[in-house]
Amino acid sequence: MAREKKPVHKVQMTEGKRNIIHQLLQEYDIETVEDIQDALKDLLGGTIKEMMEAEMDDHLGYGRSERSDSDIIATASRPSVLTAAMVLWRLKYRRIVH
């Protein structure tokens, strides 16, 4: 039985996108795959961190600066849970970055 092929997402390359890519290549002096990875980390790192912190706030039911009924437990467990979330995110999206 033949495997079903996944549809390929084709990007419409516009002049605006070409200009953005050209500017990024110049700004980050991109020449290697590692340069691309560093540029993506720089561009998306803060956004990803904010997204993960928002997920953690939602999961815990209160924000980072808010107090809970069990502050000692919440303070102790929050960094390890956030670190675990970061590891899971990296594993999930490793194909994109590497």
N, C-alpha and C positions, 0 to 999 in steps of 0.2 A: 504494500500500500504506500503510495507516494505521500510525502510530507506536504502539508499545506503551507505555502509561502505566505509570510506576513507582508502586508502592503507596505510599500516604501513611501515614506513621507518626503515629498519633493518640495524644496524651498524655492519660492519665486525670488530670484535675485534681481532686485531693483537698483537703480542708480544710487538711491539713498543708502541702501544696505552696503553697496560697494564702498561708498564714501566712509561709512562708519568703520568698516573693516580696515580700510586703508589708514584711517586715523589711529585705530587701535594698534595696528602693526608698527606704526611710527612711534606712538606714545610708549609702548612697552618694548620696543626694539626686538620684536619676535622673530626668532630664527629657528628655534627648535621646539619640540613637543613640550619640553620642560618650561620653556618661556610661555607657551600657551597656558599650561597649568598654573604657573605663577600669576599670569594676568587674570585668569578666571578666579583664582583665590582672592586676589585683590579686589576684583569687581563685585564678586558675589559673596565673599566671606561674611561681611556685616549683615547682609540680607538673610543669609542662611541662619546665622546666629540668632537674629531677631525672630525668625520663624520658629526656631526650635524653642526659644524662651517662651514665646506665645503658646506653643503647644504644651509646654510644661506648666504654665500658669493655668491653662484650661484643664489639664489633667489633675493638678493639685486643687483647683477651685479657688485660688487666690493668687495675686500678683507677687512678684519678687519682693517688693518693698512693703507689702501688707503683712500683718501679723495673723497667725492662725491660732487655734485653740491649743495646739501642740507644737509650739515654736521650736523646742529643742529637737524633736524628731524631724520636723520639716527642714530645719536648717542643716541637720546632719545628712539627710538623705538626698537633698536637692542636687548637690554637685555630682554625686555618683549616678543619679538618674539622668541628668543632663549629659554626662559623659557617655553613658550607655546609648542614649539617643543619638549622639554624634557618631558613635561607632556604627550603629545600625544604618544611619543615613549614608555614611561613607561606603558601607558594604553594598547598599541598595544601588547607589549611583556610581559605583566604581567603574563600570563600563564606560560611562560618559567621560570621566576625568582621565582614566589611564588608557 
